[in-house]
Each structure stands twice: as structure tokens, then as C-alpha cells.
Amino acid sequence: MRAGCLVLLLVIASVAEAQDILVTTTADEFGETPSACSLREAIEAANRGGDFGGCAWPGPAPTIRLGAETYVLTREGAREDSNATGDLDVRVPLRVEGSDFNVTVLTVSVTDRVLHVHDANVELAHLRIQRTAALLMGTALPSPTASTAEASSR
């Protein structure tokens, strides 16, 4: 009986991991390096419902996993909604999960917000967003010390 329970738990764990997109670079790429998966590319894979750049799409409502790094959005191009430049444009339900609030940081070096959520539910967990103004269009974040935030444009 115990062996059967262990096998069931392993199957459940592998199914959960199958819905993950693992970000493997801190570079702000959009299809340039097929061997690496950036945060922007992971969001684009989820938006398209298919592989993009170095990211394999695991299926609907994925969890994008970030490491203990600082991810800086560097692609200049505010006020576009294609996710190619500026802020990260999210169009589908997903979860972005960092390693820990103290070590996973998302910030921008361009003149744009960090996230633009388009008619989708987005959950942010265990990461810190550093930007003083216009974090999310149409959404709000809890206090800066919160480790989880849910964002929705509805």
C-alpha cells in the first residue's frame, strides 16, 4: 500500500512540474537565443500557446519559474502591446514564481511599467518588483513587503 501511495505522489509531482516553464537566463530576450529561455520569452510562449525562443510551452495556465536572480527588462519600446519591447504583456492566466522574495527581483531599465495584464488573471509569488510608478496597468499590488500578489485587469 505504501509503495502505491509513493508512486501516486511521484506521478502527481511530475504532472505539476510538466506545467512549468523554467527561465534559464536573466537576459531580456525575444527569440534571439534558442538555447536559453528568458522571462519575456516564457510569457510569450504562454501568450501564444506554443514554444517560443528557448521556452517550451507546457500547456494552459503554466507556472513560470524564476531563479534567485535579478531580471531587468531592457528592451526599449513603451506603449506597444506585443510583448516584444517595454513592459511584459500578459494575455493568458499564468503564475510567475520566484525562489524567494529577498533574492528574486524583477525591475526595468526602460521607461515603461513592469507588467501590462490584458484581460487575464496573473499570480505573482515569492518575487519582488522594483519600480516606483506604474507597476501594473489596471491593477494594484499589496504592500511592498508582500511575497505574493494577484493581478487581474478585470
Order of alpha helices (4+ residues) and beta strands (2+ residues): alpha-beta-alpha-beta-beta-beta-beta-beta-beta-beta-beta-beta
